[in-house]
Amino acid sequence: MSPSRRDVSSASPERVVIPLRVPAAAAAAATAAAPVLARALQARGRASTWRGSLGFPWTSPTWPGDVERPPVERTLGADFDTEWARRPPARAARALVLDGVVRPAIGVVASPTITGLDRLDGLAGPAIFVGNHSSHLDTPLLLTSLPDRFRHKTVVAAAADYFFDRRVKAIGSALALGAIPFDRTTVSRRSLDSAAALLSDGWSLVIFPEGGRTHDGWAQEFKAGAAFLATRCQVPLVPVHLEGSRRVWRRGGGGLHRTATHVTFGSPIRPGASLGDARALAATAEQAVAVLADEQATDWWTARRRAAAGTTPSLRGPSASAWRRSWELGEGRRVTSGPRWPA
């Protein structure tokens, strides 16, 4: 057996040398390239040495070893500053965008039918508008449906981890929609204090208490953040039901589809005096939105009779398998009358 094919497994404990055969062409190419590579490395070293001799600002500044470095200032997420977006120039630009671009576009794509605005006639001060959330279209749809006295002095509580994770997206959200970062993953005192300060300053707030868009078309439980703010600042909650936005712009992509939508405003809900009532207030707001959904699907009288009897269909859908929930949903529209699947 030749040395190049020697069986290593049968070798003695002594070191075994296996010769490596390199093709002649490859060896010649490596030999020719070696001087070129050496010159390139030498030139790079000389350039680095030259830049280093120039010092700052051509090189990174040095930091004294005995001086403690300050903490890195965070400027994105919940720490993104949106105060500039509420100054007169930004507000004027946002008004032009909302009224001149977004509102006509919503009219073409979603053709909203707006009802219940008469229930807001006696509402003069700031309020918190809470509604179901099934699409990215919900925010511009709700903003452009608000009366003028609210539309141009309303901010939107937007997910800090989604809308403020990159600077360009954060600036666009704050400028076009008046969005403020709101931490939806943890109880953030900074987010609550920022929203409370704006409410105290006369700004209204749009917030979706579910904390995110629905996955299957049915609503999720309303969290207590909006109710806590309403109780803390003693401002009313205004329930709003948005129907059809998921058919226009479904979660997960698929593009826009022109479909009629409905926006129904409910009567303002006044909070109690105790912060301990926040969870009960959140449940009341969720039930009020469910009644508005029933009103849109049937009529005002039927919805009120069901509400009085405690038989209003739940926003969260039936506790059943995925196919049953999809069947009950009716391709994005709640089935609240006519033949129903037996319970």
RALIN-V873232 format. One record per pair of residues at least 12 apart in sequence whose C-alpha atoms are under 10 Angstrom apart, sorted by the first residue. I is the first residue (numbers start at 1). J is the second residue. Records with the same first field share a line. If there is no record, write none. Layout:
# RALIN-V873232
I->J, J
This chain:
# RALIN-V873232
3->16, 17, 18, 19
4->17, 18, 19, 20, 21
5->18, 19
6->18
75->164, 165, 166, 167
76->160, 161, 163, 164, 165, 166, 167, 170, 181
77->159, 160, 161, 162, 163, 164, 165, 166, 167, 170, 180, 181, 182, 183
78->158, 159, 160, 161, 163, 164, 165, 180, 181, 182, 183, 184, 188, 190, 191
79->160, 164, 180, 181, 182, 183, 190, 191
80->160, 164, 165, 166, 167, 170, 171, 174, 180, 181
81->170, 171, 174, 180, 181
82->170, 171, 173, 174, 175, 178, 179, 180, 181
83->174, 178, 180
84->171, 174, 175
85->155, 171, 172, 173, 174, 175, 176, 177, 178, 179, 180
86->153, 154, 155, 174, 175, 178, 179, 203
90->174, 175, 176, 178
91->152, 153, 175, 176, 177, 178
92->152
93->175, 176
94->152, 174, 175, 176, 177, 178
95->151, 152, 153, 175, 176, 177
96->176
97->175, 176, 177
98->140, 143, 144, 151, 152, 176, 177
99->144, 151, 152
102->140, 141, 143, 144, 176, 177
103->140, 141, 143, 144, 145
104->144
105->140, 141
106->137, 140, 141, 144, 145, 258, 261
107->141, 144, 258, 260, 261
108->258, 259, 260
109->245, 248, 249, 256, 257, 258, 259, 260, 261
110->137, 141, 244, 245, 247, 248, 249, 256, 257, 258, 259, 260, 261, 262
111->141, 258, 259, 260, 261, 262
112->141, 142, 144, 145, 242, 243, 244, 245, 259, 260, 261, 262, 263
113->145, 243, 260, 261, 262, 263, 264
114->142, 145, 146, 242, 261, 262, 263, 264, 265
115->145, 262, 263, 264, 265, 266, 296
116->240, 263, 264, 265, 266, 267, 292
117->145, 146, 147, 263, 264, 265, 266, 267
118->265, 266, 267
119->238, 265, 266, 267, 268
120->146, 147, 238, 265, 266, 267, 268
121->147, 267
122->267, 268
123->150, 236, 238, 267, 268
124->149, 150
125->149, 150, 199, 202, 203, 204, 235, 236
126->149, 150, 153, 154, 198, 199, 200, 201, 202, 203, 204, 205, 233, 234, 235, 236, 237
127->150, 154, 199, 202, 203, 204, 205, 206, 230, 233, 234, 235, 236, 237, 238, 268, 269, 270
128->154, 155, 156, 199, 203, 204, 205, 206, 207, 208, 226, 227, 229, 230, 235, 236, 237, 238, 239, 268, 269
129->142, 143, 146, 154, 156, 204, 205, 206, 207, 208, 209, 226, 236, 237, 238, 239, 240, 265, 266, 268
130->142, 205, 206, 207, 208, 209, 210, 222, 226, 227, 237, 238, 239, 240, 241, 265, 282, 285, 286, 289
131->206, 207, 208, 209, 210, 219, 222, 238, 239, 240, 241, 242, 263, 264, 265, 285, 286, 288, 289, 290
132->207, 208, 209, 210, 211, 212, 213, 214, 218, 219, 220, 221, 222, 239, 240, 241, 242, 243, 286, 289, 290, 293, 315
133->207, 208, 209, 210, 211, 212, 213, 214, 217, 218, 219, 220, 241, 242, 243, 245, 246
134->208, 210, 212, 213, 214, 215, 216, 217, 218, 219, 220, 242, 243, 244, 245, 246, 247, 249, 250, 251, 332
135->212, 213, 214, 215, 217, 242, 244, 245, 246, 247, 248, 249, 250, 251, 252
136->212, 213, 245, 246, 248, 249, 250, 251
137->242, 244, 245, 246, 248, 249, 250, 256
138->208, 213, 241, 242, 243, 244, 245, 246, 249, 263
139->156, 157, 158, 177, 179, 206, 207, 208, 242
140->156, 176, 177
141->242, 245, 261, 262, 263
142->206, 240, 241, 242, 263, 264, 265
143->155, 156, 177, 178, 206
145->263, 264, 265
146->263, 265
150->203, 204, 205
151->204
152->178, 203, 204
153->178, 202, 203, 204, 205
154->177, 178, 179, 198, 199, 202, 203, 204, 205, 206
155->174, 177, 178, 179, 180, 195, 198, 199, 203, 204, 205, 206, 207
156->173, 174, 177, 178, 179, 180, 181, 182, 195, 204, 205, 206, 207, 208
157->177, 178, 179, 180, 181, 182, 183, 184, 191, 195, 205, 206, 207, 208, 209, 211, 226
158->170, 173, 174, 177, 178, 179, 180, 181, 182, 183, 184, 206, 207, 208, 211, 212
159->179, 180, 181, 182, 183, 184, 185, 207, 208, 211, 212
160->179, 180, 181, 182, 183, 184, 185, 191
161->181, 182, 183, 184, 185
162->181, 182, 183, 184
163->179, 180, 181, 182
164->179, 180, 181, 182
165->181
178->205
179->205, 206
180->194, 195, 205
181->194, 195
182->194, 195, 207, 211
183->211
184->209, 210, 211, 212, 223, 225
185->211
187->225
192->225, 226, 228, 229, 232
193->229
195->226, 229, 233
196->228, 229, 230, 232, 233
197->233
199->229, 230, 233, 234, 235
200->233, 234, 235
204->235
205->226, 229, 237
206->226, 237, 238
207->225, 226
208->222, 223, 225, 226, 240
209->221, 222, 223, 224, 225, 226, 227, 282, 285, 286
210->222, 223, 224, 225, 286
211->223, 225
213->246, 250, 251
214->246, 250, 251, 316
215->250, 251, 252
216->246, 250, 251, 316, 317, 322, 325, 326, 329, 332
217->246, 247, 250, 251, 315, 316, 317, 325, 326, 329, 330, 331, 332, 333, 334
218->314, 315, 316, 317, 318, 325, 326, 328, 329, 332, 333, 334
219->286, 290, 314, 315, 316, 317
220->286, 315, 316, 317
221->282, 283, 286, 315, 316
222->279, 281, 282, 283, 284, 285, 286, 287
223->278, 279, 282, 283, 286
224->277, 278, 279, 280, 281, 282, 283, 285
225->278, 279, 282
226->278, 279, 281, 282, 285
227->271, 272, 275, 277, 278, 279, 280, 281, 282, 283, 284, 285
228->271, 274, 275, 276, 277, 278, 279, 281, 282
229->271, 275, 278
230->269, 270, 271, 272, 273, 275, 278, 281, 282
231->270, 271, 272, 273, 274, 275, 276, 277, 278, 281
232->271, 272, 273, 274, 275, 278
233->271, 273
234->270, 271, 272, 273
235->268, 269, 270, 271
236->267, 268, 269, 270, 271, 272
237->266, 267, 268, 269, 270, 271, 281, 282, 284, 285
238->265, 266, 267, 268, 269, 270, 285, 288, 289
239->264, 265, 266, 267, 268, 269, 284, 285, 286, 287, 288, 289, 290, 291, 292
240->263, 264, 265, 266, 267, 268, 285, 286, 288, 289, 290, 292, 293
241->262, 263, 264, 265, 266, 286, 288, 289, 290, 291, 292, 293, 294, 295, 296
242->261, 262, 263, 264, 265, 289, 292, 293, 296
243->260, 261, 262, 263, 264, 293, 296, 297, 332, 333, 334
244->259, 260, 261, 262, 263, 332, 333
245->257, 258, 259, 260, 261, 262, 263, 332
246->259, 261, 331, 332, 333
247->259, 260, 261, 331, 332, 333
248->260, 261
250->332
262->293, 296
263->292, 293, 296
264->289, 292, 293, 295, 296
265->288, 289, 292
266->285, 288, 289, 291, 292
267->288, 292
268->285, 288
269->281, 284, 285, 288
286->314, 315, 316
287->307, 312, 313, 314, 315
288->307, 312
289->314, 315
290->303, 307, 312, 313, 314, 315, 316
291->303, 304, 306, 307, 311, 312, 313, 314, 315
292->304, 312
293->312, 313, 314, 315, 334, 336
294->306, 307, 312, 313, 314, 315, 334, 335, 336, 337
295->312, 336
296->334
297->333, 334, 335, 336, 337
298->335, 336, 337
312->336
313->334, 335, 336
314->334
315->334
317->329, 334
318->343
320->343
324->341
327->340, 341
328->340, 341
